[in-house]
Amino acid sequence: MFTMVTDKGYLGRFARHLTALGLNHRIGSRSPTARGFLLIANRWVLERTFTWLTGFRRLAIDYEFTPRVHETWLLVDNITMCLNGLTVA
C-alpha cells in the first residue's frame, strides 16, 4: 500500500481525499521532545516536486480553463522530468 507522508499543512480535505482513494496518509513530524534541527525522512519530497513543477512556464500560473487540461500538463511535465533524469544517468 502506498503511503503519502506530508506535514500538518495537508490535513483536512486533502487527507480525506487520500483516504477516499484508498491511500494511507501519515504526518511526518518529529517527536515533541526533540530539540534543534532533526532530519525527517521523505518529508520534503512533495514540496520539492511542486517546486520543480513551477519551473515549467505553463504550470507557473494557471492558464488552463479546465482541470482536465491542467492535469494533462502535470502529467506531461512529470514525464519530461523523468526522461531528463534518465538521460543524465
Stockholm file with secondary structure:
# STOCKHOLM 1.0

chainA/1-89         MFTMVTDKGYLGRFARHLTALGLNHRIGSRSPTARGFLLIANRWVLERTFTWLTGFRRLAIDYEFTPRVHETWLLVDNITMCLNGLTVA
#=GR chainA/1-89 SS CCEEEECGGGCTHHHHHHHHTTCEEEECCCCTTCCSCCCCTTSSHHHHHHHHHTTSHHHHTTCCSSHHHHHHHHHHHHHHHHHHHHHHC
#=GC SS_cons        CCEEEECGGGCTHHHHHHHHTTCEEEECCCCTTCCSCCCCTTSSHHHHHHHHHTTSHHHHTTCCSSHHHHHHHHHHHHHHHHHHHHHHC
//
